[in-house]
Amino acid sequence: MQISAALAGTAGVERALVAMATELNLDLLPDLGIERPTAASPNDLLVAVVARDGQSLATALDMLERELTGASPPPPSGEAAVSPRTTATAARSVAGPALALVSTPGRYAFVEAMDALDAGLSVMVFSDNVPIDQEVRLKRAASERDLLVMGPDCGTAVVGGVGLGFANVVRPGPVGLVAASGTGAQHVMSLLAAGGVGVSHCLGVGGRDLSEVVGGRSTRAALAVLDGDRSTELIVVLGKPPAPSVAAELAAYASTLDTPVVFAPLGPDRPDLTAVAADVLTRLGAEVPDWPSWTPLHPTPRAPGRYLRGLFSGGTLCVEAQIIAAAKLGPVRSNVPVQPDATVEGGHLLLDLGADEYTVGRPHPMIDLGPRLALIAAAAADPDVGVVLLDVVLGHGAHPDPAGDLAPAIAAALSGAPDRLAVVVSLVGTPDDPQGLTRQAGLLCDAGASVYLSNAEATRRAVEAVR
């Protein structure tokens, strides 16, 4: 996914795709203007590049070669350079505790994760689209071995100062996070960083861990790990709305720990993530800052369009926005609805483009901005849409310059719908992130968007702008 983004950003390259030759990826080729190969299997690596000229193509292929054959660390002195062929054999080459990161397609993740557990390793399962019955089996096996399973669909973790998956650059500090949400954890860590507070560890547990079926197995294990960590002074549990019975059981368990626990999953009538971050700062004796925001030179007036359109790469941020928007605007449609039984036709729509149905066989929207660019243009063409609400997530693993791609699309949308459309951005990041927090905010703001470090504040601004 990252190689595809890197090639697409090369001068002279119009489109690029580097992926396994699955049916879904092969079906993308006609949109790239490339004929589908007749002999290709899911075990083949598909490389598709559309360039303006031969020199641009050659430059892109040189970059591809460098990316695919990046130098590996040399083997220990006197040992042959033999790569392990299984997780178990790799584990035998590691001295002391270790963590396995599984990032295969979801259908294959269970075997690799179980192999890691059998080898005595805790495991982070980055893969999504893993069946929930396999998740339960993995977490039951981890509990029997006194190990931890982070995930499936664990997009973010920080272990001992090392970021895994999508990770912002945060400094060491006293806060330990247990997160049944990836972007929710990134958002809280970014807000804490704005308040001058760092984290000891962030242990992701997967978005389904707080469900009735999974029963909070990994959350309980992560609480125990952080309670035994001397650098952790305060534990914060984050996630989407949990099953009530699971929330009650975990709250009871947390009360038995030596380390204080702030149990802060989202839900109606519960604090939003910005309020949670402010509470944590206050508990630690730190000052709660005025959360940064950036206003365009010519602010967009109250939009006359009737409806709110949210295009999110983060599921938790989408859920938080739903809760805030529904309290003011009434029913809100979503592919990740807070109230699944509610039937809503038309009206306000908030989409989580990182949900499983959007990421099968294609890059995550924090890497591939293509789907959102098309949806921004579609919203601009819809006379009923008054406000487009976006999240932009920075950090390692994410797009190297999201504002560079989004800003022209935002400017075009606003110029095409003057006096009717507003764009509001929730920007998740820290000053140390490689994309440059201030630079990204400036580009988005110059394009006409109102930008907020707080997702809750961004959502409230978007709600106020809707007619």
SVG drawing of the C-alpha trace seen along z (x, -y; Angstrom):
<svg xmlns="http://www.w3.org/2000/svg" viewBox="-36 -37 68 61">
<polyline fill="none" stroke="black" stroke-width="0.4" points="0.0,0.0 2.8,-2.4 4.7,-1.5 1.6,-2.2 1.3,-5.7 5.0,-6.3 4.9,-5.4 1.8,-7.5 3.6,-10.5 6.5,-10.2 6.8,-13.0 5.3,-11.9 3.3,-9.0 -0.5,-9.3 -1.7,-6.1 0.0,-3.2 -1.1,0.0 1.2,2.5 -0.8,5.4 -1.5,9.1 -3.2,10.2 -6.6,11.0 -9.8,10.8 -10.7,7.5 -7.3,5.9 -7.4,7.2 -10.9,5.7 -9.3,2.3 -7.0,2.4 -9.6,1.2 -10.0,-2.0 -6.3,-2.5 -6.5,-2.1 -4.6,1.2 -5.7,4.5 -6.2,7.3 -3.5,10.0 -4.8,13.4 -2.5,15.5 -2.5,14.1 -3.2,15.7 -3.6,14.4 0.0,15.6 1.4,13.2 2.5,9.6 0.6,7.2 2.5,4.0 0.5,1.5 2.0,-1.9 0.6,-4.5 3.2,-7.2 3.3,-10.1 6.5,-9.0 9.2,-6.4 11.6,-8.3 8.9,-8.7 8.1,-5.0 11.8,-4.0 12.1,-6.3 9.0,-4.7 10.3,-1.2 13.7,-2.1 11.8,-3.3 9.8,-0.1 13.0,2.0 14.4,0.0 11.3,0.3 10.9,4.0 14.5,4.9 15.2,2.5 18.4,3.5 17.9,6.0 20.0,6.0 23.1,8.2 23.0,11.6 24.9,12.1 28.6,12.7 29.3,16.2 25.7,17.1 24.3,17.7 21.7,15.3 18.7,17.7 15.3,16.1 12.9,18.0 10.0,19.5 7.5,19.6 6.5,17.5 7.7,20.2 11.2,20.5 11.5,16.7 10.5,16.8 13.4,19.2 15.9,16.7 14.7,14.0 16.1,13.8 13.7,12.7 10.1,11.5 8.9,10.6 5.8,9.6 4.6,10.9 2.8,8.6 0.5,10.3 -0.6,8.3 -1.7,11.0 -5.1,11.0 -7.8,11.7 -8.5,15.3 -4.9,16.3 -4.3,14.3 -5.7,16.9 -3.0,19.5 -0.1,17.1 -1.4,15.6 -2.0,19.0 1.5,20.0 2.9,17.0 0.9,17.8 2.1,21.4 5.7,20.0 5.1,18.1 4.7,14.7 2.0,12.0 0.6,10.9 -0.7,7.8 -3.1,8.7 -3.2,5.7 -5.3,7.7 -9.0,7.0 -11.8,9.2 -10.9,11.9 -14.1,13.9 -15.2,13.2 -15.2,16.9 -11.5,17.0 -10.9,13.8 -12.6,15.5 -10.4,18.7 -7.2,16.6 -8.0,14.6 -9.1,17.7 -5.8,19.3 -3.8,16.2 -5.5,16.2 -4.6,19.8 -0.9,18.9 -0.9,15.6 -0.3,13.7 -1.9,10.8 -3.7,10.6 -4.0,7.1 -6.6,7.1 -7.8,8.3 -8.0,5.0 -5.6,3.4 -4.4,0.5 -2.5,-1.3 -0.1,-0.4 2.8,-1.9 4.9,0.6 7.9,-0.6 8.0,-3.8 7.9,-2.0 4.9,-2.8 3.2,0.1 0.8,-0.2 -0.6,-3.7 1.3,-5.6 1.8,-9.2 5.1,-10.4 4.4,-10.7 6.8,-11.2 7.2,-8.9 4.9,-9.7 2.7,-8.3 -0.5,-7.4 -1.2,-3.9 -3.9,-3.4 -6.1,-0.3 -7.8,-1.0 -10.6,0.9 -10.2,-1.8 -7.2,-2.8 -7.9,-6.4 -9.6,-7.0 -6.3,-6.2 -4.4,-8.3 -6.7,-11.2 -6.4,-11.0 -2.6,-10.7 -2.4,-13.7 -4.6,-15.8 -2.4,-14.7 0.7,-15.7 -0.9,-19.2 -1.1,-19.3 2.5,-18.3 1.8,-14.7 3.2,-11.5 2.3,-7.8 4.0,-4.7 2.2,-2.2 -0.9,-2.1 -2.2,1.5 -4.9,1.8 -7.3,4.7 -9.4,4.5 -12.8,2.8 -14.9,5.9 -13.2,6.7 -15.8,4.9 -18.7,6.7 -20.8,9.3 -19.3,12.1 -15.6,11.4 -16.3,10.3 -13.4,7.9 -10.8,10.7 -7.9,8.6 -9.0,5.5 -8.7,7.4 -5.3,8.8 -4.0,5.3 -5.2,3.8 -3.2,6.4 -0.1,5.7 -0.3,2.0 -1.0,2.4 2.3,4.2 4.2,1.5 6.1,-0.8 6.1,-3.7 2.3,-3.8 0.6,-6.0 -2.9,-6.2 -4.7,-3.8 -7.3,-5.0 -9.7,-2.6 -11.1,-3.8 -13.5,-2.3 -16.8,-2.5 -19.9,-1.9 -19.4,1.4 -21.9,4.1 -23.3,3.2 -22.4,6.5 -18.8,6.3 -18.5,2.7 -19.8,3.6 -17.4,6.6 -14.4,4.6 -15.2,1.7 -15.4,4.1 -12.0,5.7 -10.4,2.2 -11.4,1.3 -9.2,4.1 -6.0,2.8 -3.4,0.7 -3.2,-1.7 -6.1,-4.2 -8.3,-3.5 -10.4,-5.9 -13.0,-3.9 -14.0,-6.1 -15.6,-4.3 -17.8,-6.5 -21.6,-6.5 -24.7,-8.7 -24.4,-10.9 -20.8,-10.0 -17.8,-12.3 -16.3,-12.8 -12.7,-12.1 -11.6,-15.7 -13.3,-15.8 -11.6,-12.5 -8.2,-14.0 -8.9,-17.1 -9.9,-14.9 -6.6,-13.0 -4.6,-16.2 -6.4,-17.5 -5.9,-14.3 -2.2,-14.5 -2.0,-18.2 -1.3,-19.4 -3.0,-22.5 -5.7,-21.9 -4.8,-23.9 -7.0,-25.8 -7.1,-23.1 -5.5,-24.4 -7.7,-25.4 -7.0,-27.1 -9.5,-29.4 -9.5,-30.3 -8.6,-33.8 -12.1,-34.1 -14.3,-31.9 -17.2,-30.1 -20.5,-31.6 -23.3,-29.5 -24.0,-26.9 -27.5,-26.9 -27.3,-23.2 -29.5,-21.1 -27.4,-18.0 -24.1,-17.0 -21.8,-14.6 -19.0,-13.0 -16.2,-11.1 -14.0,-9.5 -10.9,-7.2 -11.3,-6.5 -14.3,-4.5 -14.1,-5.8 -14.0,-9.4 -17.0,-8.7 -18.9,-7.2 -18.0,-10.2 -19.2,-12.6 -22.5,-10.6 -23.2,-10.9 -22.6,-14.7 -24.4,-15.4 -27.5,-13.3 -28.0,-15.2 -28.5,-18.4 -29.6,-17.3 -31.7,-14.2 -31.2,-10.8 -27.9,-10.3 -27.2,-7.5 -24.0,-5.6 -22.4,-2.3 -21.2,-2.0 -24.4,-3.2 -24.5,-3.9 -28.1,-2.7 -28.1,0.2 -31.9,0.7 -32.7,-2.9 -33.9,-3.2 -33.1,-6.4 -33.8,-7.4 -31.9,-10.3 -30.7,-13.2 -27.4,-13.4 -24.8,-10.7 -21.5,-9.9 -19.3,-7.2 -16.4,-5.2 -14.4,-4.5 -12.0,-2.3 -14.7,0.2 -14.1,3.8 -16.5,3.5 -14.3,0.6 -10.9,2.2 -11.2,5.7 -8.3,5.9 -7.6,2.2 -5.5,-0.2 -6.8,-1.8 -8.2,-5.4 -5.4,-6.8 -3.1,-5.7 -5.2,-5.8 -7.1,-9.1 -8.7,-8.2 -12.2,-7.2 -12.5,-10.3 -11.5,-12.6 -14.3,-11.2 -16.8,-11.5 -15.8,-15.1 -16.5,-15.9 -19.9,-14.1 -20.8,-16.0 -20.0,-19.3 -22.3,-18.3 -25.2,-17.5 -27.3,-20.6 -28.6,-19.3 -25.2,-18.9 -24.2,-21.9 -21.2,-20.7 -18.5,-18.1 -16.7,-16.9 -13.4,-15.0 -10.8,-13.6 -7.1,-13.7 -4.8,-11.4 -1.1,-12.0 1.8,-9.8 3.9,-6.9 2.1,-4.5 -0.4,-7.2 -0.2,-9.0 3.0,-11.1 1.2,-14.3 -2.6,-14.0 -3.2,-17.7 -1.2,-17.9 -3.9,-15.7 -6.9,-16.9 -6.4,-20.6 -6.9,-20.9 -10.1,-18.7 -11.4,-20.9 -10.7,-24.1 -12.4,-22.8 -15.4,-21.7 -15.8,-25.1 -15.3,-27.0 -17.9,-24.9 -20.5,-25.4 -20.0,-29.0 -22.3,-30.2 -23.7,-26.6 -20.9,-24.4 -18.5,-24.4 -15.6,-22.0 -14.6,-21.2 -11.5,-19.1 -10.6,-17.2 -6.8,-16.9 -5.2,-14.2 -1.5,-14.6 1.4,-15.8 4.1,-18.4 6.6,-15.6 4.7,-13.7 6.7,-13.4 4.0,-15.1 4.3,-18.3 1.1,-19.2 1.3,-22.9 2.1,-22.5 -0.8,-20.2 -3.2,-22.5 -2.0,-25.4 -2.6,-23.7 -6.1,-22.6 -6.9,-26.1 -5.5,-27.8 -7.9,-25.6 -10.8,-27.0 -11.4,-24.4 -11.8,-25.1 -9.4,-22.9 -9.6,-21.6 -7.3,-19.4 -10.3,-18.3 -12.7,-16.0 -15.5,-17.0 -15.0,-20.7 -14.8,-20.0 -18.1,-18.2 -19.8,-20.9 -18.6,-23.5 -19.9,-21.4 -23.3,-21.0 -23.6,-24.7 -22.9,-25.4 -25.8,-23.1 -29.0,-25.0"/>
</svg>
